[in-house]
C-alpha cells in the first residue's frame, strides 16, 4: 500500500472557489479544488494512506469512506507532479 507525506513548507490558501498551493519543491503555485486541498490538510494532520485519508474525510463529511477512495486515488498523480506530496518509503519519516 502506498503511503504519502505532505512536503514540508507547502502552503495552501483559499482563493475564491479554489485553493492556491505553493510547492517549495518546484517553487510554483498551483490551483486545487476543494477535494485535493482537503487531502493535503489531512496529510498534514498525519494520515498517510488512501484508506486513512478516506476515513478522516468520510467522518468529516458523512460519506462512505469506500466511495471516496476513487476520488482520492485520482488526486495522487497531480499532487506528486506538483511537488506538494511525496511517496513515503517504508520506515522513513518526512518532515
N, C-alpha and C positions, 0 to 999 in steps of 0.2 A: 504494500500500500504506500503510495506516495505521500510524503509529508512536506509541508511548505512553511516558510518563515517570511514574515514581512521584513523588507530590507530596512535596517536602522536608518533613521533620518528621512524616511518617506513622510511627506506632508500631504494631508488630504483636507480640502476645504470645500464647503458648498458654494456653488456659483449658480444662482437661479435654480433651474430644474435639473442641473447636473452637478457633478463634483469634479474639481480640479485636483490632480495628484502630481506632486513633484517627485521625481525619481533622482536620488543622489547618485545612483549608478550611471544613469545616462545624461543627467543634467537637463532633462527635458520635462515638460509638464504635459500631461495627457488628460483628456476629459473622460469621466467614467459615469456610468448610470448608477442608480441607487443600489442595485444588487451587488455590483462589483465593489462599490465603496463600502458596503456592509461587510463583504468578505474581508477586506483589508482591516476593518475595525475589529472583527472577531479574531483575525490572525494576530493583531496587536495585543489582544487580551490573553493570548496563549493557546488557543485551539490551533492545531496544525495539520489536520487531515480533513478531507471532504466530509467524512462522516461526522466528525466533531463540529465542524462549521455548520453543517446542516442541522444538527441537533440544537445548537445555540440559536440559529436563525428561526427554526421551527418553533422553539419555545417563545421567542420574541414576537413572532407574527401569527402564531396559531395555525400554521400549516403543517402538513405531514412532512417529516424530515426526508423520507424517501422521494417525495415529489420535488424536493429542492435539489437533489443530487445532480440531475442532468444540467440544471442551470449553473450550479457551482462548477461542475466539471468543464463546461464550455468556457468559463472565465479564466482558467489557469493559463492557457497559451498566451492570451493577451497580457495578463499580469506579469508573466515571466519575460515576455518580449519587451515590455515597457520598463523592466528593471525594478518593479515595485515589490516583487517577491522572488525568492529563490527556493529551489528544491532542497530540502534538508537531507543530508546523508545520515544514515543510522548512527546514533551515538554522538552526533555533533550538535552543538547549540550555536545559534547565530544571534548576535546582539545588534 
